[in-house]
Structures are given as structure tokens and as C-alpha cells.
Amino acid sequence: MYFVKKLRQAALGIAGLFSVPFGKKVEKSLSNIIDDEATIYDAKIDEFYNATHIGGFTHRHFDGSHTPLHMWEKVKEALPDDTNFEELKNYFLSLFKDLQTPMGIPLNNIDNKEAFDKFATYMNEYFAIKRSWLLDIQSVNLSEIFGATLGVVALMFGWNKYEKEEFANLASSLILAGAVGANPILLIVSIVSWAKSYTKNKNKKAFKEGTVKGLLGMGSFIMTASLFASPLLGIIIGLVVLIVVKKSLNKIEVSQIYDWFRKQIKKYGKTLAAMGGGAGIAVMMGAI
């Protein structure tokens, strides 16, 4: 139990860290783990962008060369006489070079840039969702993979039938962190785990209370940490607020918070779903 507790704390800490401005600084510090000197394989991967300059610094989403599958195709086309081992080695090398950057690699290519730009403008105008978030939720980088891996392992150890409230707390916290931090892997895994556990849990009250505690706890930390110009100060104050919120939740009747929370979700649920909670908010709306 001690190991599981520490694992959950680590998963929540990493997820929360990469959901606030301080996390972006950490991501940048990981950008030079390996030498990023361009190779002939990198040149082939960037060939279309160098010819068109489509997308600027966000070109990986639009040039049809940087998703895992597209990148492999470009690597194979780079040289006519290289070996399979050389292709495989340089594929993973190029993939890791991109993964170590804050931009990461896209999980899918956006074929129609004009349509996406119109959609991004609409979402920003009506729902205040930034274009950068829409791109980020479709890509992963090294820190997001690490955070998602910790989250997956923590969720795997959280299926004990006597810990439904704790599991709901963990899963809902990771859902919120994944949505705000635009970590698609963590978001999807957390949603699936939360929804599956909800359907199997007979004690709905405890599960719902755990969900509310998780959302309020992680939400208070993210909101507070994001308010300060100094990322480090934001982290410190955010942790203080998180501790206060958790202690307060242990002293009051959570069902009252739940009733209020349910009304707010039903009132603003569609807007919240469009703003980044996505499927996670939609699932919670149906559950509560």
C-alpha cells in the first residue's frame, strides 16, 4: 500500500506539473537530451516543409511527414541502398529528436490546413480555446509520454474494490490534468478507466464524492499555479491552496458540493466539453 500511495502521488504530481506554466519550462529543458544535428533522414522528413514552409513552427501537423507512420515512410525513401537496420536506427533517432522538443510529434496529420485554421478561429472566438491547445491535444512529447506512463501504472494499481473513492479521485484528477495539459494519452486512458470503474461500482455515492474531490483538488492547484507570472511561485502557492482545499473537503459534507457541482456541469457542460474536457466532461455529464 505504501508503494501504491507513493505511485499515485507521483502520477498526480507529474500530471499537475505539466498542466501549468512551470511544466513548459521543464519540457524545454529536455530538448537537448541527444544531439539534434540534422541527418540526411531528417532532411527527407523536412523536405516538404523546406519547399513550402507550410505551417511555420507548427509544420509537423501539416506537412504529412512527422506522424510516426509518415516519418517511417520518409526514412525509407531517404536512401536507396541503406540497410533495414540503418533505416530502423535512424527512424527511432529522428523520432526521439522530435519527441524531446515541446512540440513533440503529431498523432495524426491535418490534411486541410485552411479548414483547421477556420475551426481554430471559431473555437477561440466563441469558446476561448487557443489554437495551440488544439494542436497540442493532437500531439505527444517525451514529458507527456512519461506522465501518461506513470498515470497508467497508477491506475492499474487502483482497481481494489475497497478503494473506489480513492480511485475516482485519482482518475478524475488525471482527466482534468490531461485535458488542461493537452496530453491525449493520459486523457484517454483516464477517461476509459474512470468510466469503466464507474459502471462496475455499486457504491455510486462514494465514487461520485471521489470524483468531485479529485476535480476540485487538481482544479484548485492548476488554477492557482497558472495565475502567477513566476512559474515556480505558482507551483508553491498552488500546493498550499491544494493542501487547504483537501483539508477542507475532509471536514465538510461532500454531497453538498456534489449537488452544486452537478448543477454547474448540467448548466455549463456543453461549454466545458468544447473547452477541453472533451469526452471526459461528456462522460461525467452522463454519469452524474
KASUL-V160074 format. One record per residue. N is the residue number from 1. RES is the residue in one small letter. SS is DSSP state (2 for helix, 1 for strand, 0 for the rest). OMEGA is omega in radians with two decimals (999 if undefined). BURIAL is 1 if it has 9 or more other ideal C-beta (glycine too) atoms within 8 Angstrom, else 0. Layout:
# KASUL-V160074
{{N & RES & SS & OMEGA & BURIAL} {N & RES & SS & OMEGA & BURIAL}}
This chain:
# KASUL-V160074
{{1 & m & 0 & 3.12 & 0} {2 & y & 2 & 3.13 & 0} {3 & f & 2 & -3.13 & 0} {4 & v & 2 & 3.13 & 1} {5 & k & 2 & 3.14 & 0} {6 & k & 2 & 3.11 & 0} {7 & l & 2 & 3.10 & 1} {8 & r & 2 & 3.12 & 1} {9 & q & 2 & 3.13 & 0} {10 & a & 2 & 3.14 & 1} {11 & a & 2 & 3.13 & 1} {12 & l & 2 & -3.14 & 1} {13 & g & 2 & 3.14 & 0} {14 & i & 2 & 3.13 & 1} {15 & a & 2 & 3.12 & 1} {16 & g & 2 & -3.12 & 1} {17 & l & 2 & -3.09 & 1} {18 & f & 0 & 3.05 & 1} {19 & s & 0 & -3.09 & 1} {20 & v & 0 & -3.08 & 1} {21 & p & 2 & -3.14 & 1} {22 & f & 2 & -3.14 & 1} {23 & g & 2 & 3.12 & 1} {24 & k & 2 & 3.10 & 1} {25 & k & 2 & 3.10 & 1} {26 & v & 2 & 3.13 & 1} {27 & e & 2 & 3.13 & 1} {28 & k & 2 & -3.14 & 0} {29 & s & 2 & 3.13 & 0} {30 & l & 0 & -3.00 & 1} {31 & s & 0 & -3.07 & 1} {32 & n & 0 & 3.11 & 0} {33 & i & 0 & 3.08 & 0} {34 & i & 0 & -3.13 & 0} {35 & d & 0 & -3.12 & 0} {36 & d & 0 & 3.09 & 0} {37 & e & 0 & -3.04 & 0} {38 & a & 0 & 3.06 & 0} {39 & t & 0 & 3.11 & 1} {40 & i & 2 & 3.10 & 0} {41 & y & 2 & 3.08 & 1} {42 & d & 2 & 3.14 & 1} {43 & a & 2 & 3.11 & 1} {44 & k & 2 & 3.12 & 1} {45 & i & 2 & -3.12 & 1} {46 & d & 0 & -3.04 & 1} {47 & e & 2 & -3.10 & 1} {48 & f & 2 & 3.12 & 1} {49 & y & 2 & -3.13 & 1} {50 & n & 2 & 3.14 & 0} {51 & a & 2 & -3.03 & 0} {52 & t & 2 & -3.05 & 0} {53 & h & 0 & 3.13 & 0} {54 & i & 0 & 3.05 & 1} {55 & g & 0 & -3.13 & 1} {56 & g & 2 & -3.10 & 0} {57 & f & 2 & 3.07 & 0} {58 & t & 2 & -3.00 & 1} {59 & h & 2 & -3.09 & 1} {60 & r & 2 & 3.13 & 1} {61 & h & 2 & -2.96 & 1} {62 & f & 0 & -2.99 & 1} {63 & d & 0 & 3.08 & 1} {64 & g & 0 & -3.07 & 0} {65 & s & 0 & -2.96 & 1} {66 & h & 0 & 2.99 & 1} {67 & t & 0 & -3.12 & 1} {68 & p & 2 & -3.12 & 0} {69 & l & 2 & 3.14 & 0} {70 & h & 2 & 3.14 & 1} {71 & m & 2 & 3.11 & 1} {72 & w & 2 & 3.12 & 1} {73 & e & 2 & 3.14 & 0} {74 & k & 2 & 3.13 & 1} {75 & v & 2 & 3.14 & 1} {76 & k & 2 & -3.12 & 0} {77 & e & 2 & -2.98 & 0} {78 & a & 2 & -3.11 & 1} {79 & l & 0 & -3.10 & 0} {80 & p & 0 & -2.99 & 0} {81 & d & 0 & 3.11 & 0} {82 & d & 0 & -3.11 & 0} {83 & t & 0 & 3.10 & 0} {84 & n & 2 & 3.12 & 0} {85 & f & 2 & 3.13 & 0} {86 & e & 2 & 3.12 & 1} {87 & e & 2 & -3.12 & 1} {88 & l & 2 & -3.14 & 0} {89 & k & 2 & -3.10 & 0} {90 & n & 2 & 3.05 & 1} {91 & y & 2 & -3.13 & 1} {92 & f & 2 & 3.09 & 0} {93 & l & 2 & 3.12 & 1} {94 & s & 2 & 3.13 & 1} {95 & l & 2 & -3.13 & 1} {96 & f & 2 & 3.10 & 1} {97 & k & 2 & 3.13 & 1} {98 & d & 2 & -3.12 & 1} {99 & l & 2 & -3.08 & 1} {100 & q & 0 & 3.11 & 1} {101 & t & 0 & 3.08 & 1} {102 & p & 0 & 3.13 & 0} {103 & m & 0 & 3.13 & 1} {104 & g & 0 & 3.11 & 1} {105 & i & 1 & 3.10 & 1} {106 & p & 1 & 3.08 & 1} {107 & l & 0 & 3.06 & 1} {108 & n & 0 & 3.13 & 0} {109 & n & 0 & 3.07 & 1} {110 & i & 0 & -3.03 & 1} {111 & d & 0 & -3.10 & 0} {112 & n & 0 & -3.08 & 0} {113 & k & 2 & -3.12 & 1} {114 & e & 2 & 3.12 & 0} {115 & a & 2 & 3.11 & 0} {116 & f & 2 & 3.14 & 1} {117 & d & 2 & 3.11 & 1} {118 & k & 2 & 3.12 & 0} {119 & f & 2 & -3.14 & 1} {120 & a & 2 & 3.11 & 1} {121 & t & 2 & 3.12 & 1} {122 & y & 2 & -3.11 & 0} {123 & m & 2 & 3.12 & 1} {124 & n & 2 & -3.09 & 1} {125 & e & 2 & -3.03 & 0} {126 & y & 2 & -3.08 & 0} {127 & f & 2 & 3.11 & 1} {128 & a & 0 & 3.09 & 0} {129 & i & 0 & -3.09 & 1} {130 & k & 0 & 3.08 & 0} {131 & r & 2 & -3.12 & 1} {132 & s & 2 & 3.13 & 0} {133 & w & 2 & 3.14 & 1} {134 & l & 2 & 3.08 & 1} {135 & l & 2 & -3.09 & 1} {136 & d & 2 & -3.10 & 0} {137 & i & 0 & 3.12 & 1} {138 & q & 0 & -3.10 & 1} {139 & s & 1 & 3.09 & 1} {140 & v & 1 & 3.02 & 1} {141 & n & 0 & -3.02 & 1} {142 & l & 2 & -3.11 & 1} {143 & s & 2 & 3.13 & 1} {144 & e & 2 & 3.09 & 1} {145 & i & 2 & 3.12 & 1} {146 & f & 2 & 3.14 & 1} {147 & g & 2 & 3.14 & 1} {148 & a & 2 & 3.13 & 1} {149 & t & 2 & 3.09 & 0} {150 & l & 2 & 3.14 & 1} {151 & g & 2 & -3.14 & 1} {152 & v & 2 & -3.13 & 1} {153 & v & 2 & 3.13 & 1} {154 & a & 2 & 3.12 & 1} {155 & l & 2 & 3.13 & 1} {156 & m & 2 & -3.13 & 0} {157 & f & 0 & -3.05 & 1} {158 & g & 0 & -3.05 & 1} {159 & w & 0 & 3.12 & 0} {160 & n & 0 & -3.04 & 0} {161 & k & 2 & 3.14 & 0} {162 & y & 2 & -3.07 & 0} {163 & e & 2 & -3.05 & 0} {164 & k & 2 & 3.14 & 1} {165 & e & 2 & 3.13 & 1} {166 & e & 2 & 3.14 & 1} {167 & f & 2 & 3.12 & 1} {168 & a & 2 & 3.09 & 1} {169 & n & 2 & -3.14 & 1} {170 & l & 2 & -3.06 & 1} {171 & a & 2 & -3.13 & 1} {172 & s & 2 & 3.08 & 1} {173 & s & 2 & -3.14 & 1} {174 & l & 2 & 3.07 & 1} {175 & i & 2 & -3.12 & 1} {176 & l & 2 & 3.13 & 1} {177 & a & 2 & 3.12 & 1} {178 & g & 2 & 3.14 & 1} {179 & a & 2 & -3.12 & 1} {180 & v & 2 & -3.13 & 1} {181 & g & 0 & 3.12 & 1} {182 & a & 0 & 3.08 & 1} {183 & n & 0 & -3.02 & 1} {184 & p & 2 & -3.12 & 1} {185 & i & 2 & 3.14 & 1} {186 & l & 2 & -3.12 & 1} {187 & l & 2 & -3.09 & 1} {188 & i & 2 & -3.13 & 1} {189 & v & 2 & -3.12 & 1} {190 & s & 2 & 3.13 & 1} {191 & i & 2 & -3.13 & 1} {192 & v & 2 & -3.13 & 0} {193 & s & 2 & 3.14 & 1} {194 & w & 2 & -3.09 & 1} {195 & a & 2 & -3.14 & 1} {196 & k & 2 & 3.13 & 0} {197 & s & 2 & 3.14 & 1} {198 & y & 2 & -3.10 & 1} {199 & t & 2 & -3.11 & 0} {200 & k & 2 & -3.05 & 0} {201 & n & 0 & 3.14 & 1} {202 & k & 0 & 3.13 & 0} {203 & n & 0 & -3.05 & 0} {204 & k & 2 & -3.09 & 0} {205 & k & 2 & -3.14 & 0} {206 & a & 2 & -3.12 & 1} {207 & f & 2 & 3.13 & 1} {208 & k & 2 & 3.10 & 1} {209 & e & 2 & 3.08 & 1} {210 & g & 2 & 3.12 & 1} {211 & t & 2 & 3.14 & 1} {212 & v & 2 & 3.13 & 1} {213 & k & 2 & 3.13 & 1} {214 & g & 2 & -3.13 & 1} {215 & l & 2 & -3.13 & 1} {216 & l & 2 & 3.14 & 1} {217 & g & 2 & -3.14 & 1} {218 & m & 2 & 3.14 & 1} {219 & g & 2 & 3.13 & 1} {220 & s & 2 & 3.13 & 1} {221 & f & 2 & -3.10 & 1} {222 & i & 2 & -3.11 & 1} {223 & m & 2 & -3.12 & 0} {224 & t & 2 & -3.09 & 1} {225 & a & 2 & -3.10 & 1} {226 & s & 0 & -3.08 & 1} {227 & l & 0 & -2.99 & 0} {228 & f & 0 & 3.13 & 1} {229 & a & 0 & 3.09 & 0} {230 & s & 0 & -3.13 & 0} {231 & p & 2 & -3.12 & 1} {232 & l & 2 & 3.10 & 0} {233 & l & 2 & 3.11 & 1} {234 & g & 2 & 3.11 & 1} {235 & i & 2 & -3.09 & 1} {236 & i & 2 & -3.14 & 0} {237 & i & 2 & 3.11 & 1} {238 & g & 2 & 3.11 & 1} {239 & l & 2 & 3.11 & 1} {240 & v & 2 & 3.13 & 0} {241 & v & 2 & 3.13 & 1} {242 & l & 2 & 3.13 & 1} {243 & i & 2 & 3.14 & 0} {244 & v & 2 & -3.14 & 0} {245 & v & 2 & -3.13 & 1} {246 & k & 2 & 3.11 & 1} {247 & k & 2 & 3.14 & 0} {248 & s & 2 & -3.14 & 0} {249 & l & 2 & 3.12 & 1} {250 & n & 0 & -3.08 & 0} {251 & k & 0 & -3.07 & 0} {252 & i & 0 & 3.13 & 0} {253 & e & 0 & -3.06 & 0} {254 & v & 2 & -3.13 & 1} {255 & s & 2 & 3.10 & 0} {256 & q & 2 & 3.08 & 0} {257 & i & 2 & -3.13 & 1} {258 & y & 2 & 3.14 & 1} {259 & d & 2 & 3.11 & 0} {260 & w & 2 & -3.12 & 0} {261 & f & 2 & 3.14 & 1} {262 & r & 2 & 3.12 & 1} {263 & k & 2 & -3.12 & 0} {264 & q & 2 & 3.12 & 0} {265 & i & 2 & -3.13 & 1} {266 & k & 2 & -3.13 & 0} {267 & k & 2 & -3.05 & 0} {268 & y & 2 & -3.04 & 0} {269 & g & 2 & -3.11 & 1} {270 & k & 2 & 3.11 & 0} {271 & t & 2 & 3.13 & 0} {272 & l & 2 & 3.14 & 1} {273 & a & 2 & -3.14 & 1} {274 & a & 2 & -3.07 & 1} {275 & m & 2 & 3.05 & 1} {276 & g & 2 & 3.07 & 1} {277 & g & 2 & 3.04 & 1} {278 & g & 2 & -3.09 & 1} {279 & a & 2 & -3.12 & 1} {280 & g & 2 & 3.11 & 1} {281 & i & 2 & -3.13 & 1} {282 & a & 2 & 3.11 & 1} {283 & v & 2 & -3.13 & 1} {284 & m & 2 & 3.11 & 1} {285 & m & 2 & -3.14 & 1} {286 & g & 2 & -3.08 & 0} {287 & a & 2 & -3.06 & 0} {288 & i & 0 & 999 & 1}}
